[in-house]
Amino acid sequence: MSKYMNQVINDEILEKLNLKNRYNFLNNNLMAILTPGQFSYLKKVQKFCMRFEKKNNITHGPEEDVYDWIPAFGAEGYVTRAHNFEIVDVNYDYYGAVADFLRYLAIDMFDTQFAMGSGATALAINPIVDHHENIPERLEALKDLVTGEACGCICITEPERGSDAVHQLTLCDEQEDGSFILNGEKVFNTNAPKSKWAVAYATAEANNGNLMAQFLINTNWEGWNCERVNIPWTPKLYLGHEHFVNLRVPKEYVLGGIGKGREHLFEGLVLERIGIACGAISQCWGAVSHAAIYANMRKQFNQEILKFQGVGFLLTDLWARTTNVTLGILKFCEEYDKKIEKFGGEIPSNISRAMVASASQFKYHCTKLSKEVCYEAANLMGGAGLSDNTMMHDYVNISRIQEILGGSRQIQQYIMSLALRQLFKML
Ligand SMILES: Cc1cc2nc3c(=O)[nH]c(=O)nc-3n(C[C@H](O)[C@H](O)[C@H](O)COP(=O)(O)OP(=O)(O)OC[C@H]3O[C@@H](n4cnc5c(N)ncnc54)[C@H](O)[C@@H]3O)c2cc1C
């Protein structure tokens, strides 16, 4: 529950809205759907979050810095579970896309802004996993990020190049010793002002997507200049606006040389979009669990408001859509994990391409759904849902930004329309 300025929800309801009960609501919904292994992992992460909240007296109030929590979660392996990271001697017995979805569900219900920050660090982790080539400098960064020793960010967007991410203006100039000098500007990079490690893209020639390259950057290096961008709907997250001024990247940190950047950019998009979809559906659960508890307790006209059709039926609609899309994501994640296993860690490009459209569908659908579910669930809670007494305001706010990041709604629709064209050509 939030640290509030003034309590407007009665003691009984406010107490009932605690994290344990919200988790129980989720678990009772998922019990029949998840395998015993999946369910016990979900409960394990939840247990950690409940203990962490209690032990540290976390109120989710405005004064708390969510970045302070990263080391504790990292030590448990809760920054990301997409991989097992044996390459840096971190061996999780349970990992993959499903594991990461379940991790996200539990952490988002604990604190949604904190969960989104971990998602951005994962975006820096994934390209290092794919392109570390056993180079110690890269492995050091990977270990820092995975274990929560440091936070990470990804720098794709530029002030003049947002949706059009392949026509970048940030320049990279290759030196004789294999290092690169970077000059240019990036913006809206989640976690950047708090990050030790950044993964960034640049090009050897402005606007030429074929000449893009990908770099791992230590933000302590000279030439990395970062200022915070304020996104009022996620006030606890630090986004960056960076100026690269003759920023030298030694060759050990070049994840993909000239000509490799675009391929590396696209390769990360399936996981990035599914990650955003998992986040969005987790927000739906956070909002529905609040509203379901509240509507079962709040009385007006001498009755629990759930019993009024206007409330109860709307809530069932939000709940049904949230449950159904959760099943869809789970199926996608299970298939993804099976394919990774079957093909020894790397999904063949033709299958991966087919998954791009699927990932766009989920990103599009879940973020649109979350925007509606979070708002409507808060609406069902009346003034209480808009107050600072619970985390509902966080859900309403964060659900309004998810459609933009990771490719806007229109860009997902554009990608899907290209896929429809491909499908037609296959007839
Ligand atoms: C909270 C937040 C976190 C973010 N985190 C990161 C991050 O970690 N790393 C990073 O690199 N970036 C990040 N971004 C940037 C994000 O990816 C971009 O904002 C996004 O891709 C859109 O780019 P833009 O803001 O320049 O909008 P524009 O590209 O200028 O788009 C403006 C509008 O035009 C529409 N539009 C553009 N092109 C087309 C088209 N061809 N067809 C139809 N409509 C179109 C868009 O849908 C949008 O509605 C983040 C942004 C936000 C808000």
The ligand as an SDF file (V2000), in Angstrom:
LIG
                    3D

 53 58  0  0  0  0  0  0  0  0999 V2000
    8.7430    5.9550  -20.7210 C   0  0  0  0  0  0  0  0  0  0  0  0
    9.5860    5.7330  -21.9380 C   0  0  0  0  0  0  0  0  0  0  0  0
   10.6440    4.8420  -21.8780 C   0  0  0  0  0  0  0  0  0  0  0  0
   11.4640    4.6470  -22.9910 C   0  0  0  0  0  0  0  0  0  0  0  0
   12.5610    3.8370  -22.8910 N   0  0  0  0  0  0  0  0  0  0  0  0
   13.4450    3.7700  -23.9240 C   0  0  0  0  0  0  0  0  0  0  0  0
   14.6810    3.0560  -23.7770 C   0  0  0  0  0  0  0  0  0  0  0  0
   14.9670    2.4490  -22.7430 O   0  0  0  0  0  0  0  0  0  0  0  0
   15.5650    3.1000  -24.8170 N   0  0  0  0  0  0  0  0  0  0  0  0
   15.3020    3.7740  -25.9670 C   0  0  0  0  0  0  0  0  0  0  0  0
   16.1420    3.7800  -26.8500 O   0  0  0  0  0  0  0  0  0  0  0  0
   14.1370    4.4310  -26.1360 N   0  0  0  0  0  0  0  0  0  0  0  0
   13.2130    4.4590  -25.1450 C   0  0  0  0  0  0  0  0  0  0  0  0
   12.0350    5.1700  -25.2740 N   0  0  0  0  0  0  0  0  0  0  0  0
   11.7680    5.8460  -26.5430 C   0  0  0  0  0  0  0  0  0  0  0  0
   10.6330    5.2150  -27.3160 C   0  0  0  0  0  0  0  0  0  0  0  0
   11.0280    3.9860  -27.8670 O   0  0  0  0  0  0  0  0  0  0  0  0
   10.2090    6.2440  -28.3900 C   0  0  0  0  0  0  0  0  0  0  0  0
    9.6210    7.3370  -27.7050 O   0  0  0  0  0  0  0  0  0  0  0  0
    9.2620    5.6370  -29.3820 C   0  0  0  0  0  0  0  0  0  0  0  0
    9.8990    4.7000  -30.2010 O   0  0  0  0  0  0  0  0  0  0  0  0
    8.6010    6.7040  -30.2650 C   0  0  0  0  0  0  0  0  0  0  0  0
    9.5240    7.5970  -30.7730 O   0  0  0  0  0  0  0  0  0  0  0  0
    9.2720    9.1780  -30.6530 P   0  0  0  0  0  0  0  0  0  0  0  0
    9.0100    9.5040  -29.2340 O   0  0  0  0  0  0  0  0  0  0  0  0
   10.3810    9.8870  -31.3210 O   0  0  0  0  0  0  0  0  0  0  0  0
    7.9270    9.4190  -31.4510 O   0  0  0  0  0  0  0  0  0  0  0  0
    7.7750    9.5930  -33.0260 P   0  0  0  0  0  0  0  0  0  0  0  0
    8.5180    8.5260  -33.7400 O   0  0  0  0  0  0  0  0  0  0  0  0
    8.0720   11.0100  -33.3830 O   0  0  0  0  0  0  0  0  0  0  0  0
    6.2300    9.3280  -33.1940 O   0  0  0  0  0  0  0  0  0  0  0  0
    5.2280   10.3220  -32.9520 C   0  0  0  0  0  0  0  0  0  0  0  0
    3.8770    9.7300  -33.3710 C   0  0  0  0  0  0  0  0  0  0  0  0
    3.9050    9.4350  -34.7680 O   0  0  0  0  0  0  0  0  0  0  0  0
    3.5540    8.0760  -34.9640 C   0  0  0  0  0  0  0  0  0  0  0  0
    4.3070    7.5510  -36.1060 N   0  0  0  0  0  0  0  0  0  0  0  0
    5.6370    7.6710  -36.3700 C   0  0  0  0  0  0  0  0  0  0  0  0
    5.9660    7.0280  -37.4920 N   0  0  0  0  0  0  0  0  0  0  0  0
    4.8150    6.4780  -37.9600 C   0  0  0  0  0  0  0  0  0  0  0  0
    4.4860    5.6690  -39.0750 C   0  0  0  0  0  0  0  0  0  0  0  0
    5.4010    5.2750  -39.9790 N   0  0  0  0  0  0  0  0  0  0  0  0
    3.1770    5.2900  -39.2330 N   0  0  0  0  0  0  0  0  0  0  0  0
    2.2340    5.6670  -38.3500 C   0  0  0  0  0  0  0  0  0  0  0  0
    2.4890    6.4270  -37.2770 N   0  0  0  0  0  0  0  0  0  0  0  0
    3.7580    6.8100  -37.0780 C   0  0  0  0  0  0  0  0  0  0  0  0
    3.8990    7.3740  -33.6960 C   0  0  0  0  0  0  0  0  0  0  0  0
    3.1240    6.1950  -33.5220 O   0  0  0  0  0  0  0  0  0  0  0  0
    3.5540    8.4320  -32.6430 C   0  0  0  0  0  0  0  0  0  0  0  0
    2.1940    8.3760  -32.3390 O   0  0  0  0  0  0  0  0  0  0  0  0
   11.1950    5.3420  -24.1940 C   0  0  0  0  0  0  0  0  0  0  0  0
   10.1060    6.2150  -24.2510 C   0  0  0  0  0  0  0  0  0  0  0  0
    9.3090    6.4280  -23.1420 C   0  0  0  0  0  0  0  0  0  0  0  0
    8.1950    7.4100  -23.2330 C   0  0  0  0  0  0  0  0  0  0  0  0
  1  2  1  0
  2  3  1  0
  2 52  2  0
  3  4  2  0
  4  5  1  0
  4 50  1  0
  5  6  2  0
  6  7  1  0
  6 13  1  0
  7  8  2  0
  7  9  1  0
  9 10  1  0
 10 11  2  0
 10 12  1  0
 12 13  2  0
 13 14  1  0
 14 15  1  0
 14 50  1  0
 15 16  1  0
 16 17  1  0
 16 18  1  0
 18 19  1  0
 18 20  1  0
 20 21  1  0
 20 22  1  0
 22 23  1  0
 23 24  1  0
 24 25  2  0
 24 26  1  0
 24 27  1  0
 27 28  1  0
 28 29  2  0
 28 30  1  0
 28 31  1  0
 31 32  1  0
 32 33  1  0
 33 34  1  0
 33 48  1  0
 34 35  1  0
 35 36  1  0
 35 46  1  0
 36 37  1  0
 36 45  1  0
 37 38  2  0
 38 39  1  0
 39 40  1  0
 39 45  2  0
 40 41  1  0
 40 42  2  0
 42 43  1  0
 43 44  2  0
 44 45  1  0
 46 47  1  0
 46 48  1  0
 48 49  1  0
 50 51  2  0
 51 52  1  0
 52 53  1  0
M  END
$$$$
